[in-house]
Structures are given as structure tokens and as C-alpha cells.
Amino acid sequence: MKASELRDKDQAALQKELGELLKAQFGLRMQIATQQLTNTAQLKKVRRDIARVKTVMNQKDAK
């Protein structure tokens, strides 16, 4: 997901997106713990998406 796509969303949509990403991160961590996850790069992608969403949310709050 790109930051430009996130900037077009409102605060409620960003909050929803953040919640979904946090759930996905939890699921991936559980898969790693049970050794079911083969593509560990997914976790890095989700972490970066979470950071991207939080950054855009903070930028919108500052305005």
C-alpha cells in the first residue's frame, strides 16, 4: 500500500486499516511461533504498512 493512497482516506478509514493490519501482524506472529509461516517477509511488509498508516494519521492530526 502506498502513502498516497492512505492520504486520500479519512481518519475513520485509517483507524479501520490500522486495526486490520494489527490483526494480520498478530496472525503472522502466531504462524511464526507454530512454524507454519514459510514467507517471513510478510511480517516485515505488514510492520512497514502499520508504520505508514500511523505516520499518515499523525500528519493528519498535525494539520
N, CA, C and O atoms as a GROMACS GRO file, in nm:
protein
  252
    1MET      N    1   0.083  -0.116   0.000
    1MET     CA    2   0.000   0.000   0.000
    1MET      C    3   0.089   0.123   0.000
    1MET      O    4   0.194   0.126   0.064
    2LYS      N    5   0.046   0.224  -0.072
    2LYS     CA    6   0.126   0.345  -0.085
    2LYS      C    7   0.073   0.454   0.007
    2LYS      O    8  -0.045   0.456   0.042
    3ALA      N    9   0.161   0.543   0.046
    3ALA     CA   10   0.123   0.652   0.134
    3ALA      C   11   0.023   0.745   0.066
    3ALA      O   12  -0.063   0.802   0.133
    4SER      N   13   0.034   0.761  -0.065
    4SER     CA   14  -0.060   0.848  -0.136
    4SER      C   15  -0.202   0.792  -0.130
    4SER      O   16  -0.298   0.869  -0.125
    5GLU      N   17  -0.216   0.661  -0.130
    5GLU     CA   18  -0.348   0.600  -0.116
    5GLU      C   19  -0.404   0.626   0.023
    5GLU      O   20  -0.524   0.648   0.040
    6LEU      N   21  -0.316   0.622   0.123
    6LEU     CA   22  -0.361   0.643   0.260
    6LEU      C   23  -0.400   0.788   0.286
    6LEU      O   24  -0.491   0.814   0.364
    7ARG      N   25  -0.334   0.881   0.221
    7ARG     CA   26  -0.364   1.023   0.243
    7ARG      C   27  -0.504   1.058   0.193
    7ARG      O   28  -0.563   1.156   0.240
    8ASP      N   29  -0.556   0.981   0.099
    8ASP     CA   30  -0.690   1.007   0.046
    8ASP      C   31  -0.800   0.960   0.141
    8ASP      O   32  -0.914   1.002   0.128
    9LYS      N   33  -0.766   0.874   0.237
    9LYS     CA   34  -0.865   0.820   0.329
    9LYS      C   35  -0.887   0.914   0.447
    9LYS      O   36  -0.799   0.993   0.483
   10ASP      N   37  -1.006   0.904   0.507
   10ASP     CA   38  -1.034   0.985   0.625
   10ASP      C   39  -0.984   0.913   0.751
   10ASP      O   40  -0.936   0.800   0.743
   11GLN      N   41  -0.996   0.979   0.865
   11GLN     CA   42  -0.940   0.927   0.989
   11GLN      C   43  -1.004   0.794   1.030
   11GLN      O   44  -0.934   0.705   1.079
   12ALA      N   45  -1.135   0.778   1.009
   12ALA     CA   46  -1.204   0.655   1.046
   12ALA      C   47  -1.156   0.538   0.960
   12ALA      O   48  -1.138   0.427   1.010
   13ALA      N   49  -1.135   0.563   0.831
   13ALA     CA   50  -1.087   0.458   0.742
   13ALA      C   51  -0.944   0.418   0.778
   13ALA      O   52  -0.907   0.300   0.770
   14LEU      N   53  -0.863   0.515   0.819
   14LEU     CA   54  -0.726   0.485   0.861
   14LEU      C   55  -0.725   0.403   0.988
   14LEU      O   56  -0.644   0.312   1.003
   15GLN      N   57  -0.816   0.435   1.081
   15GLN     CA   58  -0.826   0.360   1.206
   15GLN      C   59  -0.864   0.215   1.176
   15GLN      O   60  -0.809   0.123   1.236
   16LYS      N   61  -0.958   0.196   1.084
   16LYS     CA   62  -1.002   0.062   1.046
   16LYS      C   63  -0.886  -0.016   0.982
   16LYS      O   64  -0.863  -0.132   1.012
   17GLU      N   65  -0.814   0.050   0.893
   17GLU     CA   66  -0.700  -0.011   0.826
   17GLU      C   67  -0.594  -0.052   0.927
   17GLU      O   68  -0.535  -0.160   0.916
   18LEU      N   69  -0.569   0.034   1.025
   18LEU     CA   70  -0.470   0.004   1.129
   18LEU      C   71  -0.512  -0.119   1.209
   18LEU      O   72  -0.429  -0.205   1.239
   19GLY      N   73  -0.639  -0.127   1.243
   19GLY     CA   74  -0.689  -0.243   1.316
   19GLY      C   75  -0.672  -0.372   1.239
   19GLY      O   76  -0.634  -0.475   1.296
   20GLU      N   77  -0.700  -0.368   1.110
   20GLU     CA   78  -0.684  -0.486   1.025
   20GLU      C   79  -0.537  -0.528   1.016
   20GLU      O   80  -0.506  -0.647   1.019
   21LEU      N   81  -0.449  -0.430   1.004
   21LEU     CA   82  -0.306  -0.460   0.994
   21LEU      C   83  -0.253  -0.518   1.125
   21LEU      O   84  -0.169  -0.609   1.124
   22LEU      N   85  -0.301  -0.466   1.237
   22LEU     CA   86  -0.256  -0.520   1.366
   22LEU      C   87  -0.302  -0.664   1.385
   22LEU      O   88  -0.229  -0.746   1.439
   23LYS      N   89  -0.424  -0.695   1.339
   23LYS     CA   90  -0.474  -0.833   1.346
   23LYS      C   91  -0.390  -0.923   1.256
   23LYS      O   92  -0.358  -1.036   1.292
   24ALA      N   93  -0.356  -0.872   1.137
   24ALA     CA   94  -0.274  -0.951   1.045
   24ALA      C   95  -0.136  -0.977   1.105
   24ALA      O   96  -0.082  -1.087   1.092
   25GLN      N   97  -0.080  -0.876   1.170
   25GLN     CA   98   0.051  -0.892   1.233
   25GLN      C   99   0.045  -0.997   1.344
   25GLN      O  100   0.135  -1.079   1.356
   26PHE      N  101  -0.060  -0.994   1.423
   26PHE     CA  102  -0.076  -1.093   1.530
   26PHE      C  103  -0.085  -1.234   1.471
   26PHE      O  104  -0.022  -1.327   1.521
   27GLY      N  105  -0.164  -1.248   1.364
   27GLY     CA  106  -0.177  -1.378   1.300
   27GLY      C  107  -0.044  -1.429   1.246
   27GLY      O  108  -0.013  -1.548   1.258
   28LEU      N  109   0.033  -1.341   1.186
   28LEU     CA  110   0.164  -1.381   1.133
   28LEU      C  111   0.259  -1.420   1.245
   28LEU      O  112   0.337  -1.514   1.231
   29ARG      N  113   0.254  -1.346   1.357
   29ARG     CA  114   0.340  -1.382   1.471
   29ARG      C  115   0.304  -1.519   1.526
   29ARG      O  116   0.392  -1.596   1.565
   30MET      N  117   0.176  -1.550   1.528
   30MET     CA  118   0.133  -1.682   1.575
   30MET      C  119   0.179  -1.791   1.478
   30MET      O  120   0.217  -1.901   1.521
   31GLN      N  121   0.174  -1.762   1.349
   31GLN     CA  122   0.220  -1.859   1.250
   31GLN      C  123   0.370  -1.883   1.263
   31GLN      O  124   0.417  -1.996   1.246
   32ILE      N  125   0.446  -1.779   1.293
   32ILE     CA  126   0.590  -1.796   1.314
   32ILE      C  127   0.614  -1.883   1.437
   32ILE      O  128   0.700  -1.971   1.436
   33ALA      N  129   0.538  -1.857   1.544
   33ALA     CA  130   0.557  -1.931   1.668
   33ALA      C  131   0.526  -2.080   1.650
   33ALA      O  132   0.590  -2.165   1.713
   34THR      N  133   0.429  -2.110   1.565
   34THR     CA  134   0.392  -2.251   1.542
   34THR      C  135   0.462  -2.309   1.420
   34THR      O  136   0.433  -2.420   1.378
   35GLN      N  137   0.555  -2.232   1.365
   35GLN     CA  138   0.636  -2.274   1.249
   35GLN      C  139   0.551  -2.310   1.128
   35GLN      O  140   0.581  -2.404   1.055
   36GLN      N  141   0.444  -2.233   1.106
   36GLN     CA  142   0.359  -2.253   0.990
   36GLN      C  143   0.386  -2.152   0.880
   36GLN      O  144   0.346  -2.172   0.765
   37LEU      N  145   0.456  -2.044   0.913
   37LEU     CA  146   0.481  -1.938   0.817
   37LEU      C  147   0.607  -1.968   0.737
   37LEU      O  148   0.715  -1.986   0.794
   38THR      N  149   0.593  -1.975   0.605
   38THR     CA  150   0.709  -2.002   0.521
   38THR      C  151   0.769  -1.873   0.466
   38THR      O  152   0.890  -1.864   0.447
   39ASN      N  153   0.684  -1.773   0.439
   39ASN     CA  154   0.732  -1.647   0.384
   39ASN      C  155   0.739  -1.543   0.495
   39ASN      O  156   0.641  -1.473   0.521
   40THR      N  157   0.854  -1.533   0.560
   40THR     CA  158   0.868  -1.442   0.673
   40THR      C  159   0.875  -1.296   0.629
   40THR      O  160   0.866  -1.207   0.714
   41ALA      N  161   0.889  -1.270   0.502
   41ALA     CA  162   0.892  -1.132   0.453
   41ALA      C  163   0.756  -1.065   0.468
   41ALA      O  164   0.747  -0.943   0.467
   42GLN      N  165   0.651  -1.145   0.482
   42GLN     CA  166   0.518  -1.088   0.501
   42GLN      C  167   0.512  -1.006   0.629
   42GLN      O  168   0.448  -0.902   0.633
   43LEU      N  169   0.579  -1.052   0.733
   43LEU     CA  170   0.578  -0.982   0.860
   43LEU      C  171   0.642  -0.844   0.846
   43LEU      O  172   0.592  -0.746   0.901
   44LYS      N  173   0.751  -0.836   0.773
   44LYS     CA  174   0.819  -0.708   0.751
   44LYS      C  175   0.729  -0.613   0.673
   44LYS      O  176   0.724  -0.493   0.703
   45LYS      N  177   0.658  -0.665   0.573
   45LYS     CA  178   0.568  -0.583   0.493
   45LYS      C  179   0.454  -0.527   0.578
   45LYS      O  180   0.420  -0.409   0.566
   46VAL      N  181   0.397  -0.609   0.664
   46VAL     CA  182   0.287  -0.565   0.749
   46VAL      C  183   0.336  -0.461   0.849
   46VAL      O  184   0.268  -0.362   0.874
   47ARG      N  185   0.456  -0.483   0.907
   47ARG     CA  186   0.512  -0.385   1.002
   47ARG      C  187   0.531  -0.249   0.936
   47ARG      O  188   0.502  -0.146   0.996
   48ARG      N  189   0.580  -0.250   0.814
   48ARG     CA  190   0.602  -0.123   0.743
   48ARG      C  191   0.469  -0.056   0.707
   48ARG      O  192   0.459   0.067   0.711
   49ASP      N  193   0.368  -0.137   0.672
   49ASP     CA  194   0.236  -0.080   0.643
   49ASP      C  195   0.176  -0.016   0.767
   49ASP      O  196   0.112   0.088   0.759
   50ILE      N  197   0.195  -0.080   0.883
   50ILE     CA  198   0.146  -0.023   1.009
   50ILE      C  199   0.214   0.112   1.034
   50ILE      O  200   0.148   0.209   1.071
   51ALA      N  201   0.344   0.116   1.016
   51ALA     CA  202   0.417   0.242   1.035
   51ALA      C  203   0.370   0.349   0.938
   51ALA      O  204   0.359   0.466   0.974
   52ARG      N  205   0.342   0.309   0.814
   52ARG     CA  206   0.294   0.403   0.713
   52ARG      C  207   0.159   0.462   0.754
   52ARG      O  208   0.138   0.583   0.744
   53VAL      N  209   0.069   0.377   0.801
   53VAL     CA  210  -0.064   0.423   0.842
   53VAL      C  211  -0.052   0.516   0.961
   53VAL      O  212  -0.118   0.621   0.965
   54LYS      N  213   0.030   0.480   1.060
   54LYS     CA  214   0.047   0.566   1.177
   54LYS      C  215   0.108   0.700   1.140
   54LYS      O  216   0.070   0.803   1.197
   55THR      N  217   0.200   0.701   1.046
   55THR     CA  218   0.263   0.825   1.003
   55THR      C  219   0.160   0.917   0.938
   55THR      O  220   0.156   1.037   0.967
   56VAL      N  221   0.078   0.862   0.850
   56VAL     CA  222  -0.024   0.943   0.783
   56VAL      C  223  -0.126   0.994   0.885
   56VAL      O  224  -0.171   1.108   0.875
   57MET      N  225  -0.161   0.911   0.982
   57MET     CA  226  -0.256   0.955   1.085
   57MET      C  227  -0.197   1.072   1.165
   57MET      O  228  -0.268   1.168   1.195
   58ASN      N  229  -0.070   1.062   1.200
   58ASN     CA  230  -0.004   1.172   1.274
   58ASN      C  231   0.005   1.298   1.191
   58ASN      O  232  -0.009   1.408   1.243
   59GLN      N  233   0.029   1.284   1.063
   59GLN     CA  234   0.036   1.401   0.975
   59GLN      C  235  -0.099   1.470   0.965
   59GLN      O  236  -0.107   1.593   0.963
   60LYS      N  237  -0.206   1.390   0.960
   60LYS     CA  238  -0.339   1.448   0.953
   60LYS      C  239  -0.377   1.517   1.084
   60LYS      O  240  -0.446   1.618   1.084
   61ASP      N  241  -0.331   1.462   1.197
   61ASP     CA  242  -0.358   1.525   1.327
   61ASP      C  243  -0.285   1.658   1.340
   61ASP      O  244  -0.336   1.751   1.404
   62ALA      N  245  -0.170   1.669   1.282
   62ALA     CA  246  -0.090   1.791   1.295
   62ALA      C  247  -0.150   1.906   1.215
   62ALA      O  248  -0.121   2.022   1.244
   63LYS      N  249  -0.231   1.876   1.116
   63LYS     CA  250  -0.290   1.983   1.033
   63LYS      C  251  -0.404   2.051   1.100
   63LYS      O  252  -0.463   2.142   1.044
   0.00000   0.00000   0.00000
